[in-house]
Amino acid sequence: MAPTIILKDGEPFLALGSPGGSTIITTVLQTILNRVDLGMGIADAIAAPRASQRNTANVTAEPAFIDDYGKQLTDYGHTLTPSGDAFTSAAEIGAATAIEFLPDGRMVAAAEPKRRGGGSAMVLRPSP
């Protein structure tokens, strides 16, 4: 869902998306921010912990996100609630996949390493 294509100098740079209902937009946005603004590789950008604010008083966040950023955000007045609930074991937000287009014409395909059982980003015809 939310297929997103980013161009760089008019050429494809990144294509990505995620399922996740109300967390789709925040998943895609955080992956883009991790890759473009924070300079992470696409696989690391997808694997990074996430939070999702959906117009509520609290921010739902994966436990690793709370561990990494919770203190900084609560100092600004945000209330972080761990993702998952009593009825599910899902503490995950989104399940992104992406293709990054490299300057030399090659592509890097990446998928979730763990969320929702992990994803697959297989190459059918690898270049030599």
CORRA-V596302 format. One line per field, one symbol per residue. phi: phi as a letter, one per 30 degrees, with the letter a starting at -180 (. if undefined). A space follows every 50 residues. Layout:
phi: ???
This chain:
phi: .hdbcccbhicecbbaaadkhdcedddddddddddddciddddddddddb bbccibdccdbdedddddbedddddcjdcccedjadcbcdccciadbabc cdedjdbccbbedbehiicbbdcdbddd
